[in-house]
C-alpha cells in the first residue's frame, strides 16, 4: 500500500460516523481500497478516490466526502 493511500484510509477511518448509512458507505470505500491498491489513480478503471479540498467543521467533528455519481 502506498503512503498516500495509507494516509487517505487513516483519514476515512477517523471520520465520526453518525448513522448506519454513513457506516455502510465508509465500509464500502474501505473495502474498495483494500482490493484496489491503485485506488488513488485514474488508472484504476473501476474508479478512484479524488479530492481537492478538505471540508471540516470548526470543531473537527465532521468532514465532507464528495461522491461522483458519474462513477455509479
Secondary structure by P-SEA (a helix, b strand, c coil): ccaaaaaaaaaaaacccccaaaaaaaaaaaaaaaacccccccccccbbbbbcbbbbcccccbbbbbbccccc
